[in-house]
Amino acid sequence: MAEPLPDPLQQPDYPNRASLEAVVRELEGRPPLVTSWEVDRLRGLLAEAAAGRRFLLQGGDCAERFDECRAEIITNRLKVLLQMSLVLIHGLRLPVIRVGRFAGQYAKPRSADREVVGGREMASYRGDIINSPAADPATREPDPQRMLQAYGNSALTLNFVRALVDGGFADLHHPENWDVGFVHHEGLREEYQAIVDAIVGALQFMGTVSNTSLGDVERVDFYTSHEALLLPYEEALTRDVLKGGRFNLSTHFPWIGLRTSEPGGAHVAYAASIENPIGIKVGPDTEPSTLKRLLNALDPDHEPGRITLITRFGEDRVADSLPRLIAAVQSTGRSLLWSSDPMHGNTEVTADGLKTRRFGGILHELEQVFEIHDRYDSVLGGIHLELTGENVTECVGGSAGLTESDLQRAYRSHVDPRLNAEQALEMAFSVVRNRRQ
C-alpha cells in the first residue's frame, strides 16, 4: 500500500466526507479513460521531442465546462489543433505530437478559498469538477458528485475524438475539415491554403508513384492532458497494470501547476508514484535549487520522456529567469523536454475588470524563449497554449486587431482568456518563423 501523502494544497473543503468517500469508491470501480500502452507511446514520443526530432503542440481550454461537452465545440477544438499542427509540420519539417487540454481539464487552482461576487461572499469557483461558476453561494459549495459528471464528460469527449480521428477527420482529402473561413486576415488565410495545397499535392504524387494507400501517412494521434490538481479524482483513476507500475489512467499526460509544485508536497509525491510523463510548470520565482529537487523527486533515474518543463514567465521576466533554469537542468546532465507557455505570465486585467492577454506580449515572450534556448545550446521542443476553436474575443491583438472594446462582444471564459481560432493559427506561423531563424 502506498504511503500516505502530505496534506495537499488547493483542495476543496467538502462538507460531506461520507459522500466524497462514496464517490471515490465509485470511480475506483469504473473503467480507465486511457490505456497504459497509449501512455507509454506518448512518453516515447516526448523523448524524441526532447532530442529535437519532434515538436509538442499542447493546447486547449483554460478550464473545460460541463455545458460545453458538445459535438461542435469538441470538433472545433480538435480542428484548430489539427490546423496548427499542419502549419508546424510543414514549416518545421518535424512530426508533431498533438496533446489536447481536454477530457479532464475541469479543475483550476485559485489564490483564495472565498471571494465576493455581487456583494455576497461565497466559495471561489475551482472548476466544474468541484463547484458551479454561478454566483450562487449554494452551488458554489464543493460537491463530490461533480467528479462523476467530470468522468462521464471526459469519457464522452474521448470517445468522440477517437471516432473523429478513426473516421478520417484528419484526412487531407476532405478539405471541409481544413477550411479556415474563420480567418479574416487574407494574407494569413492564403499562406495556410498554400500549405494545404502543397501537402495534398505531395500525397497525391506519392500515392500515384507507389500505387499504395497512404493511410498510415495521413493518420494522426491525439493525446489528452490536464492539471493533476484534484487528488481524490486522480488517485481514484490510478491503476496498477499487469505489466507492472502504476499509471494515472484518467489522462495520458498530467502536469503539476506552480501552486502545487513544492518538492515535498502531496502533488509531487503523487506524481512521483506514477509512470505517466509529467509536465512541471515553472515560472520566474522558481529557484534553480528547487527545480533540481523537483527533478530528483520525479525523475531520479533520468528517464527519457519522463519530464516536460513548461515555462511561464511573462515577457518582462523571461530574459532574467529562463537562462538560470536552463543552466540548472544542464548541470544535472538531463535531456528533458522544454515547452513554452507564453500566456500565463502575460495575463492582465482591464479597467472593466476583465482578464485578458495581449497577442503581442505572448509573441514577444515566445520569441525570447526561442532565442535564449539557442544561445544556451538548448532545444525548445514544444508550445503550450490556452486556446479554443470558437470565435471568442478574450485576448487582444493579432491580425484581426482585437482591442479592449472588443472583449465584451464574445468573452466566454470563466477563468482565463484564450486565443481564438484565428489567433491560435497565427501563433503556429509565429513558431515556424522563430524556429527557422
Order of alpha helices (4+ residues) and beta strands (2+ residues): alpha-alpha-beta-alpha-beta-beta-beta-alpha-alpha-alpha-beta-alpha-beta-beta-beta-alpha-beta-alpha-beta-alpha-beta-beta-beta-alpha-beta-alpha
